[in-house]
Each structure stands twice: as structure tokens, then as C-alpha cells.
Amino acid sequence: MLENKMLNKRKPKSFYFQWIVISSLLLGGVEMQVKTLRTYSLTAGLAFKLQCNNNQIQNVSVTWSQNLDQKLETIDGITVIDDALWFLPAQPFHRGNYSCLSRKGKESWVTVFNISVENASCPRMNRENQAQSTKELTCMLEHVFQLDPQAHVTWLKNCKPLNVTNSMVLPMNRSPDDEGLYTCFVNFTFEGQNYSAAQTTKIYIVPTDFVVTQPKVIFPQQEKLKVTLGKSYDLKCKALIGKNGKEETLFYWLSQFPGSSEEFTSTNDPFYEEDYILSTLHISEITAEHFNANFTCVIEHPAGHDFGTVTLIPDNERYVWIIFGLISVSAGLLILAAVGIYLFKVDLVLAYRGLCSPVTTHTDGKSYDAYISYLHGDELSLSSTMTFALQSLPAVLEELYGYKLFISGRDELPGEAVHDVVADRMNRSRRLIIVLTSRSFESRSTTQPLLSHSDPSVTTVPSATRIWGTYEQRVGLYDALVKEGLKVILVQVEDGVKENSLPESLQYISRTKGILRWTPDADGANQRFWKHLRYQMPPAQRRKSTPMTELRDV
């Protein structure tokens, strides 16, 4: 995923530091695997050696493979000598990744070498020295002389032969004329075959105004970068190096993934801009493992070192908007649902009763669903109140919906005492329906106020023409307001009833429960009345078919 070239040279102190860290972890019993990636560019036709570990590391087993899982026995020109991988010689088809797995006890670490092979008349530079401090150059190919002590050395400057006999050391004059590329070619024999190896050193002149500057990472510092899953990103690093020798500067990235002890080292060709150095680490695709991963930009120089870290975090902005949208939609739906429930709660309750309660069994010990109280007497026998109480109410509630009503003036048995009947039937009813007319509270000043005593039986029964309410209303209201054992439903059957003319107890019920208004001879105008009356009634014990046409005619 990280498209970059790996560090093709590391100072010995960096490797020592890494091994000190690994050793301390091993001694502490910490399981850890460090993965290092390095890049080398080889010259076709020349022998080259890949050393997996420093020779000072003891008791380490080494296993080489190509692309982590392919064995090397079938690849021509590659052999392993003393745990080192040799190209004898390097060929273009040798390009690729080679992995070295090192084990010591229960711990292991992997070094991956990215190898490219190029055709060139002169090998590329792989080390450098200052002309002012270089007294002589030594051909640093000891591993070749270990294979063949009789190897022959030839020196070139800028790809041109020098008049130097077979010598591992080339004298230098410490003058500006020494500036250039010096290559030592070594011809050697191994297992009866002839090979060549080479090393090129760059000798450079340090300007007179050169000042050693301690390197410093400008950016990033301790930063967090929001990234999106599946996208590519370039991590940029800029550091100040002043006029320091660029050849002595190491500039690379370290990456550490959450939940993993592996550490990856990577770099690419840096870009120099006056006294600054820039590096870009390209991530071709962000995966889940990159989230909360740390990428550290490191700069090293003999004058000092510095680093800066970037932590990748998921960009949740779109998720925030999605969540906000979902919350908004949910809130809107809840508001609509609340409004709908408020506006259609009566229809919803009645529909629920119709669908989920086809048969209701009450266990409250009551015998009647409602006690009907209205102003009645011989002189009122033809009033709208009598018509509503004795005809309309039973026609709808009893015949159509199966309610059981006790209607005053219809259901008393002959010879029963009024007080006993009212108290008994009221106590056995679930609702009290009081039918109000404009004459219900005439001559209020001549009567005893409602609930003037705690006992409803202590009262004065008014005459038919001077009444403000019947005895049964007193009993029912006392039970409803004092005992809280009976729910009251107020019904108005004609105009002229004013709320301020009602007793305070009925005014309280009117304010809290409202008054249902029934209009005589209104045909379909009373549908809403019957619906709200059924809503305030308890569920019926039995239900009959209720065509809408029947309600319109009641």
C-alpha cells in the first residue's frame, strides 16, 4: 500500500540503536516483530551481496525467500553464503523483493529488500567523502576478498582508468582537483567462475561558507490528519538542514499501526530546496488499518536529529451529516406521529378497541358501563333531554355497541327507595353521564350547594321547578370528586347552557374534560359526538356491527 523506495543506506549507529531496542524487548520477554524495508539499485553484470543482519548479532537463524513465499533454489545466479544473499552476477530478471526472516528464540523480524537492476557503463555512487578530509580511498569490498584473497583491483575516476597498480588503497591530495566519482573494480574467482564487483565513492568539496546546522522538522509536528476510506493521500514532510552535506543526511519515514508491534521504515528520493529537504510518502489507498496509525518523519545528521508525527484519523464529517439527517428525519417523524396521535387519538383508540378487543371482560365488579342522569319529570316528558336519554343513547350505545346502561327513570324497580337505588346503581357503574339542559340549574339560590357536606346523603331534595341538580348527580359527583372512583361525562343536548352558570364542581369537570354537545335532528352532524362519547366510555363487553349509515340516522 505504501508506494515508496526503501532506505538504501543506513548509518551503523541507526542499526545499532534498532538492535539495542530489539535486544531490550527480547530480554524483557516482549513479543515483537520489526519489519524493515530497504531499496538497492544494482548494476547488471556485477556481483552484489545482501547482508541480512549485522555480524555482531549471535545465535540468529536466517531464511531467505523471494516475495515472502517463493524459494530461491530455482533462480539462476542467486546463492546464499553464510546467511548472506549473493547475486553472481546481478541480472535484469533478478529485480523484485527479497525477504530475510531472522529468528532468535521466540522472536523474529523481517527485512525486505527491494532490488532493481540497471544496465550502466559505470556503477552508481554508493558512498561519499569530503575531499578536504580524505587522505586516501580504500576499496570497501572486504566480503569479496574473503571469497578470493587473490582478487584483482582496478581504479577509475569518472569512468576513466587511473594509472594505479593492483592496490586496495588509492592516495588522495586533499585538493579541489580530487572532486569526482572514484570506482574500484574487483575481479575475483568463486567456485571456478570469474566475477566482477565494484564500489563507487563520490569525493566532494565543502564550500568555504559551509556551516553545520542541526536539522529540524518544520512539518509535520504532532498532527492529526483526517482521511477517507478508499482514497489516496500524500504525507508531506519538510525539514531544515541548512548547508549541511546532503550526503550525510538520512531522511525517512517510520510507520506504526495500531495493535501491531511491527515497525516499517520507508523513504523515497527527497527533494532539496535551498536549505530545506522535502519528502512525500504516498499512500495509494486508505484501508481500515491506517486509521489511528502513526507516521513519523525522521531526519538524521551527524549534527543531530529530529522527527515529526502524523496520525491518520477517519473523516467522520459525512457520517456526522448522515447521523444528523437521520436524527432530523426521526425527529420529524416523531413530531408528525405526535401531531397525528394528538389529532387522531380518538380514532386510534377506537380502532385499537375494534381490532384488538373484540371481547372485553371487566374484572372490576361493576354491573353497568354508565349511569345516565338527566332532568326528568311529567312536565318534561316531551323534552329533548328525555328523547336523548331514553331513545338516542340506548339506540347507539346499547343496540349498536353493546354497552349496558342504567337509565334513571327507566330501570328502577317499583317500590325501591330512591336513595338506595341511586347509591347502589351509581356504585356499580363505571361512568356517570350527566345530561345538561338550560333548565338543569334554575333557581340555584334556593337550593343547597353541591357537596356542602362530606356525606352526599345529607341534602335537601329540591322541587321539580326549583332545582340545580338531581340527587343522583350529587351522589355521582361526590364519588367522582372526593372518592375518585367514578368518571363523569358531561353532555349538552340544547343551547343555553353556560359554563359560568354551572356549579363549581361541574365547572371543574368542564374545564378538565370538556362538554360533549349533541344536536337534535342534526342527522350526520352528531357522528363526531358519538365518536368522542365512545372514546370516554370504557371498552364494551360485547360489540355489534356498526354501519356508518346507522349512526347518521340516530
C-alpha positions in Angstrom: 0.0 0.0 0.0 2.9 2.3 0.6 4.4 3.2 -2.7 7.9 4.2 -1.9 11.5 3.3 -2.2 13.2 2.0 0.9 16.2 3.4 2.5 19.3 2.2 0.5 21.8 3.1 3.2 21.6 3.4 7.0 24.3 4.7 9.3 25.7 1.9 11.5 24.5 3.8 14.6 20.9 3.6 13.4 21.2 -0.2 13.1 22.9 -0.4 16.5 20.1 1.6 18.0 17.5 -0.6 16.4 19.2 -3.8 17.7 19.5 -2.3 21.2 15.7 -1.8 21.1 15.1 -5.3 19.9 17.5 -6.8 22.4 15.9 -4.9 25.3 12.5 -6.2 24.2 13.8 -9.7 23.9 15.3 -9.6 27.4 12.1 -8.2 28.7 10.1 -11.1 27.2 8.1 -8.8 24.9 7.0 -10.5 21.6 7.8 -8.2 18.8 8.4 -8.3 15.0 10.2 -5.4 13.3 9.8 -5.1 9.6 12.3 -3.0 7.7 12.2 -2.2 4.0 15.3 -1.3 2.1 15.9 -0.4 -1.6 19.1 -1.2 -3.7 19.8 -0.4 -7.3 22.3 -2.9 -8.8 24.4 -2.8 -11.9 23.8 -5.6 -14.3 26.8 -7.9 -14.7 28.3 -7.1 -11.2 28.3 -9.3 -8.1 26.5 -7.9 -5.1 25.9 -9.1 -1.5 22.8 -8.6 0.6 23.6 -8.8 4.3 20.5 -9.6 6.4 21.9 -8.9 9.9 25.0 -7.3 11.4 27.7 -9.8 12.1 27.7 -8.9 15.8 24.2 -10.5 16.3 24.8 -14.0 17.6 22.6 -17.1 17.5 20.2 -15.8 14.8 18.8 -18.2 12.2 18.1 -16.7 8.7 15.7 -17.7 6.0 15.7 -16.1 2.6 12.8 -16.0 0.1 11.5 -14.0 -2.8 8.2 -12.2 -2.3 7.9 -13.7 1.2 6.8 -17.2 -0.1 9.0 -18.3 -3.0 12.1 -20.3 -2.6 15.4 -19.2 -4.3 16.7 -22.6 -5.5 15.2 -22.2 -8.9 16.5 -18.7 -9.6 19.8 -18.6 -11.6 22.7 -16.5 -10.4 21.5 -16.3 -6.7 23.0 -18.2 -3.8 23.2 -17.9 0.0 26.6 -17.8 1.6 26.9 -17.6 5.4 23.4 -16.2 5.7 24.1 -13.5 3.1 22.3 -13.4 -0.3 24.7 -13.1 -3.3 23.9 -12.1 -6.9 26.6 -13.8 -9.0 26.2 -11.6 -11.0 23.1 -9.4 -10.9 20.8 -9.7 -13.9 17.7 -7.7 -15.0 15.4 -10.7 -14.2 16.6 -10.5 -10.6 14.6 -7.4 -9.9 11.9 -7.8 -7.2 11.5 -8.1 -3.5 13.7 -10.4 -1.4 12.8 -11.2 2.3 15.1 -12.2 5.1 13.4 -13.7 8.1 15.6 -13.6 11.2 14.7 -15.6 14.3 16.3 -15.6 17.8 14.4 -17.7 20.3 10.7 -16.9 20.1 11.3 -13.6 18.5 11.6 -12.8 14.8 12.0 -9.8 12.5 11.8 -9.4 8.7 13.9 -7.3 6.4 12.6 -6.8 2.8 15.0 -5.7 0.1 13.5 -4.1 -3.0 16.0 -4.8 -5.8 16.2 -3.0 -9.1 18.8 -3.8 -11.8 20.0 -1.3 -14.4 22.4 -1.5 -17.3 25.2 1.1 -16.9 28.8 1.5 -18.0 29.7 2.9 -14.6 28.2 1.7 -11.3 26.2 4.3 -9.4 27.6 6.1 -6.3 27.0 4.3 -3.0 29.2 6.3 -0.6 30.9 9.7 -0.4 33.6 11.6 1.4 34.9 15.2 1.7 38.0 16.0 -0.4 39.4 18.2 2.4 39.4 15.3 4.9 40.1 12.4 2.6 43.8 11.3 2.7 43.2 8.0 0.8 40.3 5.9 -0.5 40.0 2.2 0.4 38.1 -0.3 -1.7 35.5 -1.4 0.9 34.7 -4.8 -0.6 36.1 -7.0 2.1 33.4 -9.6 1.6 34.8 -10.1 -2.0 38.4 -10.6 -0.7 37.1 -13.1 1.8 35.9 -15.2 -1.1 39.0 -14.7 -3.1 42.1 -13.2 -1.4 43.8 -13.0 -4.8 41.2 -10.7 -6.3 42.5 -8.0 -8.7 41.7 -4.3 -8.2 41.3 -1.6 -10.9 40.6 2.1 -10.1 38.6 4.5 -12.3 37.8 8.2 -12.0 34.7 9.4 -13.7 34.6 6.1 -15.5 38.2 6.6 -16.9 41.0 4.3 -15.8 43.7 5.6 -13.4 47.3 4.6 -13.5 47.2 2.6 -10.3 48.5 -0.9 -10.0 46.6 -3.7 -8.1 46.0 -1.9 -4.8 43.1 -1.7 -2.4 44.1 1.9 -1.4 44.1 5.0 -3.7 46.1 8.0 -2.4 44.3 11.5 -2.4 45.8 15.0 -2.3 43.0 16.8 -0.4 42.7 19.3 -3.1 39.7 20.6 -5.2 41.1 18.6 -8.1 40.2 15.4 -6.3 36.5 16.1 -6.7 34.7 13.3 -8.8 33.5 9.7 -8.8 36.0 7.0 -8.0 35.3 3.4 -8.7 37.2 0.3 -7.6 36.6 -2.8 -9.8 37.4 -6.1 -8.3 37.8 -9.2 -10.4 37.5 -12.4 -8.4 37.0 -16.2 -8.7 34.4 -18.2 -6.8 33.8 -21.9 -7.3 35.8 -21.8 -10.6 33.8 -18.9 -12.1 35.1 -15.4 -12.7 33.0 -12.4 -11.4 33.4 -8.7 -11.0 32.3 -6.4 -8.2 32.5 -2.6 -7.8 32.1 0.3 -5.4 31.8 4.0 -6.3 32.7 6.8 -4.0 31.9 10.5 -4.5 34.6 12.9 -3.4 33.1 16.5 -3.0 34.3 19.9 -2.0 32.8 21.6 1.0 32.1 25.3 0.4 34.0 27.8 2.5 30.8 29.2 3.8 29.5 25.8 4.9 28.0 25.9 8.4 26.9 22.8 10.2 23.2 23.2 11.2 21.2 20.9 13.5 18.4 19.5 11.4 14.8 20.4 12.4 11.5 19.1 11.1 9.3 22.0 10.1 6.1 19.9 9.5 4.5 17.8 10.5 4.8 18.1 14.2 2.2 16.2 16.4 -0.7 16.5 13.9 -3.8 14.6 13.2 -4.9 14.2 9.5 -8.5 13.3 8.6 -8.6 10.7 5.8 -11.3 9.0 3.9 -11.5 5.2 3.5 -10.6 4.1 0.0 -8.9 7.4 -1.1 -5.2 8.0 -1.7 -3.1 10.5 0.3 0.3 12.1 0.2 2.0 12.7 3.5 4.5 15.5 3.2 7.5 16.3 5.4 9.7 19.3 5.3 12.9 19.8 7.3 15.6 22.4 7.7 19.1 21.1 7.1 21.0 24.4 6.3 24.1 23.9 4.2 24.9 20.6 5.8 26.3 17.9 3.5 23.2 16.3 1.9 25.2 13.0 1.6 25.4 12.7 5.4 21.7 13.3 5.9 19.2 10.5 6.4 15.6 11.4 5.7 13.0 8.6 6.1 9.5 7.6 7.4 8.6 5.2 10.2 5.1 3.9 10.4 3.4 2.1 13.3 0.0 0.6 13.0 -2.4 0.2 16.0 -2.4 -3.2 17.7 0.9 -4.2 15.9 4.4 -4.3 17.2 5.8 -4.2 13.6 7.6 -1.1 12.6 8.1 -0.2 8.9 10.9 2.0 7.6 10.5 3.7 4.3 11.8 6.6 2.2 11.8 8.0 -1.3 14.1 10.3 -3.2 14.0 13.6 -1.3 13.7 16.9 -2.9 16.1 19.7 -1.9 15.0 23.3 -1.9 17.8 25.7 -0.8 18.4 24.9 2.9 15.4 22.6 3.1 14.7 19.0 2.3 11.2 17.6 1.4 9.9 14.1 1.3 6.5 12.8 0.3 5.1 9.4 1.4 2.4 8.2 -1.0 -0.4 6.0 0.3 -2.3 4.7 -2.7 -5.4 3.6 -0.8 -6.5 4.2 2.8 -7.6 1.0 4.5 -9.1 0.4 8.0 -5.6 -0.4 9.4 -4.4 3.1 8.5 -6.9 4.6 10.9 -5.1 5.9 14.1 -1.8 4.8 12.6 1.3 6.9 13.3 3.6 8.0 10.5 6.8 9.6 11.7 9.2 11.7 9.6 12.8 11.3 10.8 15.8 13.3 9.8 19.3 12.3 11.0 22.6 14.1 10.6 25.9 13.9 12.5 25.0 17.3 13.9 21.7 16.0 15.4 18.3 14.6 14.6 14.6 15.5 14.7 11.2 14.0 13.9 7.5 14.8 13.4 4.5 12.6 13.6 1.2 12.4 11.6 -1.7 10.3 13.0 -4.4 9.3 10.5 -7.9 9.5 11.8 -11.2 8.8 9.9 -13.0 11.7 8.4 -16.4 11.4 10.1 -17.9 14.6 8.6 -20.1 12.8 6.2 -21.1 10.3 8.9 -22.0 13.3 11.1 -24.2 14.7 8.4 -25.8 11.3 7.9 -26.4 10.9 11.6 -27.7 14.5 11.7 -30.0 13.7 8.8 -31.3 10.5 10.4 -31.9 12.4 13.6 -33.7 15.1 11.8 -35.8 12.7 9.9 -36.5 10.7 13.0 -37.4 13.9 14.9 -39.7 14.9 12.1 -41.4 11.5 12.1 -41.8 11.7 15.8 -43.3 15.2 15.6 -45.6 14.0 12.8 -46.5 11.0 14.8 -47.2 13.1 17.9 -49.3 15.5 15.9 -51.1 12.6 14.3 -51.7 10.9 17.7 -53.0 14.2 19.1 -55.3 14.9 16.1 -56.5 11.3 15.7 -56.1 9.8 19.1 -59.8 9.3 19.4 -59.9 7.4 16.1 -56.8 5.4 17.0 -58.2 4.3 20.4 -61.5 3.3 18.8 -59.7 1.5 16.0 -57.5 -0.3 18.6 -60.5 -1.4 20.6 -62.2 -2.6 17.4 -59.2 -4.6 16.2 -57.6 -5.8 19.4 -60.5 -6.0 21.9 -63.4 -7.9 20.1 -64.5 -9.2 23.5 -63.7 -7.4 26.8 -64.1 -8.9 30.2 -64.2 -6.5 33.1 -63.0 -7.7 36.4 -63.8 -4.5 38.4 -67.1 -6.0 39.8 -69.2 -3.3 38.1 -72.6 -4.2 36.6 -73.1 -1.1 34.3 -70.9 0.7 31.8 -72.7 4.0 32.6 -75.3 5.6 34.8 -77.4 8.1 32.9 -78.5 11.1 34.9 -80.9 13.7 33.4 -83.6 16.1 34.5 -86.9 14.3 34.1 -90.5 14.6 35.3 -94.0 14.6 34.0 -93.8 18.2 32.8 -90.6 17.4 30.8 -91.8 14.1 29.2 -91.5 15.6 25.7 -88.3 17.5 26.2 -85.2 16.9 24.1 -83.5 15.6 27.3 -86.0 12.8 27.6 -85.7 12.0 24.0 -81.9 11.8 24.1 -81.7 9.9 27.4 -84.4 7.3 26.7 -84.1 6.9 22.9 -80.9 8.1 21.3 -78.4 6.9 24.0 -79.7 3.4 24.2 -80.2 3.1 20.5 -76.5 3.8 19.9 -74.6 2.7 23.0 -76.7 -0.4 23.8 -78.0 -1.6 20.4 -75.0 -0.8 18.2 -72.1 -1.1 20.6 -73.3 -3.5 23.3 -72.9 -1.2 26.3 -75.0 -1.8 29.4 -76.6 1.4 30.7 -78.7 2.2 33.9 -81.0 5.0 32.9 -82.7 6.9 35.6 -86.5 6.8 35.2 -86.3 3.6 33.1 -84.6 0.9 35.0 -85.7 1.4 38.6 -87.9 -1.3 40.1 -91.3 -0.3 41.5 -91.2 0.3 45.3 -87.4 0.8 45.6 -86.2 3.7 47.7 -84.7 6.5 45.7 -81.7 7.0 47.9 -80.9 3.3 48.0 -81.3 2.8 44.2 -79.1 5.8 43.3 -76.3 4.9 45.7 -76.3 1.2 44.7 -76.5 1.7 41.0 -74.0 4.5 41.0 -71.6 2.4 42.9 -72.0 -0.4 40.3 -71.4 1.9 37.3 -68.1 2.7 35.5 -69.2 6.1 34.2 -71.7 8.8 35.1 -73.2 10.6 32.1 -74.9 13.9 33.2 -77.2 15.3 30.5 -77.3 19.1 30.8 -80.0 21.5 29.6 -80.7 25.2 30.1 -83.2 24.3 32.9 -80.9 22.0 34.8 -79.7 24.7 37.2 -82.7 27.0 37.6 -83.3 28.7 41.0 -79.8 28.0 42.1 -80.1 30.3 45.1 -83.0 28.3 46.6 -81.0 25.1 46.8 -78.2 23.7 48.9 -74.8 24.0 47.2 -73.3 20.8 45.8 -71.1 18.9 48.2 -71.8 21.2 51.1 -71.4 18.2 53.4 -68.9 15.3 53.1 -71.8 12.9 53.1 -73.9 13.1 49.9 -77.0 11.7 51.7 -77.2 14.9 53.8 -79.0 17.1 51.4 -82.3 18.9 50.7 -84.2 17.5 47.7 -85.5 20.4 45.7 -88.8 20.7 43.9 -89.2 20.0 40.2 -89.3 23.6 39.3 -86.6 24.7 41.7 -83.6 22.5 41.2 -80.0 23.0 40.3 -79.3 19.2 40.0 -80.8 15.9 41.0 -79.9 13.9 44.0 -78.2 11.2 41.8 -75.9 13.9 40.4 -74.9 14.9 43.9 -74.0 11.3 44.7 -72.1 10.8 41.5 -70.1 14.0 41.7 -69.3 13.3 45.3 -68.0 9.9 44.3 -66.0 11.3 41.4 -64.5 14.4 43.1 -64.0 13.1 46.6 -63.6 9.3 46.3 -62.2 9.5 42.8 -64.0 6.3 42.0 -66.2 7.4 39.1 -65.5 9.2 35.9 -68.1 11.9 34.8 -69.1 12.7 31.2 -71.0 15.9 30.6 -73.4 16.0 27.7 -75.3 19.1 26.5 -78.5 18.5 24.5 -79.7 22.0 23.8 -78.4 25.5 23.6 -78.4 27.9 26.6 -76.1 26.1 28.9 -73.4 28.5 30.1 -70.3 27.2 31.9 -70.3 30.1 34.4 -73.8 29.1 35.5 -72.7 25.6 36.4 -71.8 24.7 40.0 -68.1 24.9 40.7 -67.7 21.1 40.7 -69.2 20.9 37.2 -67.2 23.9 36.0 -64.0 22.0 37.1 -65.1 18.9 35.1 -66.0 21.1 32.1 -62.5 22.7 32.2 -60.7 19.4 32.5 -62.8 17.0 30.4 -64.9 19.3 28.3 -68.6 19.1 27.4 -69.9 16.9 24.6 -72.6 18.7 22.5 -75.5 16.7 20.9 -77.7 18.4 18.4 -81.3 17.1 18.0 -82.4 16.3 14.4 -78.8 17.0 13.1 -78.5 13.7 11.1 -74.9 13.2 10.3 -73.7 16.2 12.4 -73.6 14.0 15.5 -71.0 11.5 14.2 -68.2 13.3 16.0 -70.3 13.4 19.2 -70.8 9.7 19.2 -67.2 9.0 18.5 -66.0 11.2 21.4 -68.6 9.7 23.7 -67.4 6.2 22.9 -63.8 7.4 23.5 -64.7 8.4 27.0 -66.7 5.2 27.7 -64.9 2.1 28.8 -64.4 -0.7 26.2 -67.7 -2.5 25.6 -68.1 -6.1 26.8 -69.7 -7.1 23.5 -69.6 -5.4 20.2 -72.2 -5.4 17.4 -71.9 -4.4 13.8 -71.9 -0.6 13.4 -72.6 0.6 9.9 -71.9 4.3 9.4 -75.3 4.7 7.9 -76.9 3.7 11.2 -75.1 6.4 13.1 -76.2 9.1 10.6 -79.8 8.2 11.4 -79.5 8.4 15.2 
